[in-house]
Amino acid sequence: MTSTSARPRRTRARLSRLRPRRLTLRARLTLVYGILFLAAGIVLLGTTYALFNQQLTSGGSGLSTHSEGEGEGEGSNGAPPPDHSSVGSARSSFEDKERQRLNDAATTTLLTQGGMALGVVGAAAGGLGWLIAGRVLAPLHRVTDTAARIAAAPTADRSLHERIALTGPDDEVKDLADTFDTMIERLDRSFDDQRRFVANASHELRTPLTLGRALVEMAMHRKTASDDIKQVGEQLLDINARHERLISGLLLLAGAESHIPEPTPVDLAEVVTHVVARSAEETRQAGIAVHTEPGTAPTIGDPLLLESIVKNLVDNGVRHNIADAGGWLRVISRSRADHVEIEVSNTGPDVPAYEIPSLFQPFRRLGTERLVTAKGSGLGLSIVRAIARAHRGSVTAHPNKTGGLTVIVTLPRHSPPAAGPRGV
């Protein structure tokens, strides 16, 4: 089993492959450290060389004066006076050579050997800067790992209980971590409030509708009920049923992205066959021919939610169809290399391509004049998308050339583990 600490690393590695190559913050800090150190070393080396060269230049005049004093002493002892012009020329040549030799030695020592020493020390400073930058940025990696685990969670509210809880000096990085923890805590409370609201709404909204339906049925089935009362009762029951479907759709949409506690292997071919059989009466009354191709499509998830995907797509394909004879609905399930698909297409009015994204928004649908029935609540495709995302899938749609819509739901393929060798 993969450890939780390895997941954010894989997530960061996957994101880094998608982004163009760039220098990391740690590498940039190390580069800045190295450049500043080398620049300071070059300035220091150049200043030292200039001061030493100035000292050599000023020391040359002292050497010349000392030599002249020695010459005058020899002439005062009665020795024949030397040729001052030849002696001065020899002395000057000697001093120039000595000065050049010392200058070359200084250049070799300060520039060449000093430059080599500066390079070695600069490399050591770069390595030390790399280690220091890594230690300074370690808290940021902790923040990134926590954010990656939360972002990689299958559903939005599964990892909101995690906190960074960074310890250490009270600096900018700790302020960032504390701010991130505060934000996650507020999000966690918001999701808790949403779950409580859904639970309360499920009780508070369904209970009066159930009581109202029971009272209407009792009034309709009384022996003294007139035909007008029965007709009004049927209308009220129809409105009540529509409200129940609307509330059920809202609750399903609100809870579709919640955690799937016990995902089980499901073959979508069985789901397609079951849903189409249950919808046979509705499609017959609408005069729509249904074609099914239930190919094997193994996936893993919640069977009821996966059934709701197919049911909403079939209902959507029936309602948004042509009212005249010749309408059809095709439902297909199939397997691909690494995923499975559910494809539902139908006849119907032309759907502009720019309207398709809005159809996946809650309460957005085609005009009622295009519907065979007006029983829809405008939540079908929204529920399909929410359930698909909860199962780490996706939904796409495109208009057909002859009218109608084709919706394709893509889900991860489930490959059952190979059976091991049986024991003897």
N, C-alpha and C positions, 0 to 999 in steps of 0.2 A: 504494500500500500504506500502511496506517495505521501510524504510528510507535508504538513501544512506550511512549513518554512520553505520548502522547495517550490511551492506554487507561485508566490510572488516573483521568485527569480525567473521562472519560466515565462511568466507574464511580461516581465521587463525585457527578457530576451526576445520574446515574440514582437513586442512593440519596437524594440531597437532595430530589428530586421526590417520593419516596415518604414522606419524613418531613415533619412539620409545619414551617412556616417558623419560624426562631429566629435570634437574634443570634449571630453567630460570636464566637469568643474574641477575635479581633482587634478587632471592633467594640466588644465589652464593655470591653476594656482601654482603647481610645481614649475611650470614654464616661467611664470612671473617671478617666482623666487629665484630660479637659476639665472634669469636675465639680469635681475637687479644685483645679485651677488657678483656676476661676472663684470657688470658695468662698474660697480664699486671697486673691484679688484684691479681693473684696468686703469681707472683714475688714480688709485693708490700707487700702482706700479709706475705710471707715467710721472707722477709727482716726485717719487723717489729718484727716478732716473734724472729728472731735470735738476733737482737739488744736488745730486752727486756730480753731475756734469758741470754745474756752476762751481762747485768746490774744486774740481780739477782745474778749471780755467783760472780761477783766482790763485791757486797754488803755483802755477807756472811762473808768475812774476817773482815770487819769493825765491825760487830756484835760480833764476837768472841773476838776481842781486847778490846772492850768496857766492856765486861763481866769480863775479866781478871783484868782490872783496878779496878773494884768494889771489887773484892775479896781481893786484896792487901790492900785496904783501911780498910777493916774490920779487917784484922790481925794486923794492926798497932795501933788500938784502945785498944789492950790488950785482945781482945776476943780470945778464944782458936782457934788455927788454924784449919780450916776444912781439911778434907781428900781431897787433891788436885786430886787424881786419880779418886775418885767417882764423885766429882763435875765436873771435865773436861769431864768425860764420859757422865754425864747427860746433860751438856751444849752442847756437840757435837750432842747428840741424838736429843735434842730440835731444834738445828739449822738445822739439816737434815730434820726433820719433817716440820719445818717452810718453809724451802726452797722448799720442795716437794709440800707443800700446795700452795705456791705462784706459783710454776711452773704449777701445775694442773689448778689453776685459770687462769693463762695466756693462757694455752693451750685451756681451755674451752672458754675463752673470745675471743681470737684472732682467733683460728682455727674454732671452732664450730660456734659460733655466727657470727664471721667475714665471714666464708664461706657461711652461710645463707644470710647474707647481700650482699655478693658478687654475689650470685645466683640471688637475687631479682634485684639488680642493673644491672646485666648482661642481665636478661630478658627485663628490661626496655630499656637497650642500644640496644638489638636486635630489639625491636619494633620501637625504634627511627631510627635505621639504615634502617629498612624496609621502613619507611616513607620517609627518605632522599633518599634512592635508587630509590623509585618510582618517586619522584620529579625530580631527576637527569635524569632518563631514560624517562620521559614523552616526551621530544622532539623526542626521537628515536621511540616511539610509533606513533607519528604523521607522521614521515617518513614512517614507516611500513604501516600505514593506507592508505596513499596516494599511495604508491606502490601497495598495495593490490587492491585498486579501479581501478588503471590502468590495472593491470594484469587480473582482473576479468571482464573487459569490453568485450562484445561479439566480437568486432572487434578491431584491433590494434590501430586505430587512433581516437577512440571516446573520450578518456579521456586524451589525451595528452595535452589538454589546462590547466589541473590542475597544480598548483604549491604549494609547501609547504610554501614558504614565511615565514620561521621561524624567529621570533624576539627573542632577548635576548642577553646574553653575547656572545662576539666573541670568541668562544671556538671550540673544535674539532667537537662537535655535529653540531654547526651552519655551520662549513666548510663542513661537510657531506651533510647537507640539501641543501646548496647553490650549491654544486657540482651536486647533484641529480637534482635540478631545471635546471641547465645548460644543463645536458644531455637530460632531457625531452624536453627542448626548442629546442635543435638541432634536436631531433627526430620529433618534431612537424613541424619544418621547412622542414625537409626532406619529410614528408608525403604531405605537401602542394605543394612542388615542384613536387612530383610524380603525384598528382591530376592535376596540371597544365599541366604536360607533357602528361598525358593521354588525356586531353581535346584537346591539340594542335595536338597530333598525330592522334586523331580521325578525325580532319578536314584536316590536311595536307596529310594524307595517303589515305583517302577515296576519296577525291576530284579528284586527278589525275586518280585514277582507274575508277571512274565513267565517267570522260571525255573520257578516253581511250576506255572504253566499248562502249560509244555512238558513237565515231568515227568509230570503227570497224564495228558496226552494220549498220551505214550509208553506209560504203563502201561495205558491203556485200549485201545490199538491193538495190543497184543501178541497173538499168536495164542493164547497160553496163558491170556489174561485170561478170568476167569469172568464170568458175568452180574452177580454181586454186585459185583465190582470195577468193572465198567462202570457200574453204577447209582451206586455211591459216587463214581466219577470224574465222572459228570455232575453230581452234587450239588456236588462240589468245584469243578468248572468254573463252575457257576452262582454259587457264593459268591465265587470268584475274580473273575468278571466284575462282580459287584456291588461288590467292593472297588476294582476298576479304575475303575468309573464314579464311585465316591465320591471317589477320589484325583483323577481328572480334573476333577471338579466343584470340589473344593477348590482345585486349582491354577488353574483358570479363574476362580474367584471371586477368588482372591488377585491375579491379574494382569489382571482385567477393567478396573480403573481406571488401569492404566498408560498411558503415552503411546502413542497410535496413530501410528506413524512415517509411514506413507504412506496417508492416507485416499483412497479412490477413489470415484467416483460409483457408486451401486448403486440398481437399481430393485427395490423390495421386492416387487413383483408376481412377479418371477422367483424371488425367494427363497421366497415362499409356495408357488408351484407346485412348486419343487424339493423342499422339505421335505415337503409333503403327499404327493408321489409316493413318497418314500423311506419314509414311515410308513404306506403303504397296507396292507402285510401285517399290521402290528401292529393297526391299526384294524379290519381285517377279522376277525382272530382274536378281538378284543374285542367284535365285533358292533355297532360304532358307525358310524353313517352320517356321512360327512364332506361338508360343503358349503363350497365355496371361492368367494370373490369377489376374485380377484387384480386389483384396480384399480391403475393406474399410480401409483406413489408414489416419486418420485426423492429420494434422500438421499445423504449422503456419509459414508464411514466404512470400517471394516474388514469386508470381505465375510464372512469366517469368523465373526467375532463377531456380526454381524447375522443370519447363518444360525443361530447358536446361540440367539439370542433366540426366533426362530420355532420352532426345534426344541424348546426347553424348554417353551414355551407349549403346543405341540401334545402333547408327552408328558404334561405336567401335565393337559391337558384329557382325555386318554385314560385316565390312571390314576385321576383323580378324577371318575369317571363312574358311571352306573348299570350294574349287572351284567346286568340284564334287557334284552330286546329293546326297541327304541324310543329308545335313547340316540343322541345326535347331537353333532357338533362342527362349529362354523362358524368359518372363518378368513377374515378380510377385510383387505385393504390398500387404502388410499385416500389422496387428497391433499386438503389444506385450503389456505386462503389462504397461510399462512406456515409450515406444518408438514405432516408426513405421519403416518399412524396405522396401526398394526397392531392389529386387534381379534380376540380369540380368546374365544369363548363356548362353553359346553357345558351339557349336562344333568348332573344329579348331585344329591347330597343338599343340603338347605338349609344355607347357610353364614351364620351370624350376622354381622351387620355389624361387631360389635366384635372378631371374630376375624381380620378381613382384615388389619389392620396387622401382626399377629404372623406371618402367612403369609410375609411378605417377610423374616423373620429366618432366618438359617441354622439348619437342622435343625428347623424348625418346620413341621408339616404336620398335616393332618387325621388322625384315628385310622385305623389299618390296617383296621378293620372297614368303613370306607367306601370302600376302594380296590378297583378291579377287579383290579389287580396290586399287588404289594408290592415293586416294583423301584425305587421312588423313594428318593432319599437325603435329601430335605428341603432341597435346595439350588437347585431349579429357579427359583423366583421370586426368590431372592436373586441368582442369576447374571443373571437378566433385568434386575433393577434396577441392578446394578453396570454392566452393559454399556450400558444406556440412559444412565446418568449420564456414562459415559466419552464418549458421543456427544452430550453436552449435551441429553439428552432426559429424559423422566420416565415413570413407570408409575403407573397408577391401576387400581383394581378395585372392583367392586360386585357384590353378589349378585343373581341373577336371581329373578324373582317365582315361577317354577315350580321353582326349585332350580338348583344349579350356580352358576357364576361367570363373569363377563365381565371380561377383562383388556384394557386399552387401553394400548399403548405409543406415546408421542408423541416424534417425532424431528424435527430441523430439516429443512426442505425445501431441496433443492439445485436451484438454477436455473442451468443451464449458461450461460456468457456468450454473448451474441449474436455471431454470426459477422460479422466486419468486411467491408467491401467488397473484393471481389477485385481484385487488381492487373491492369492491362491487359497 
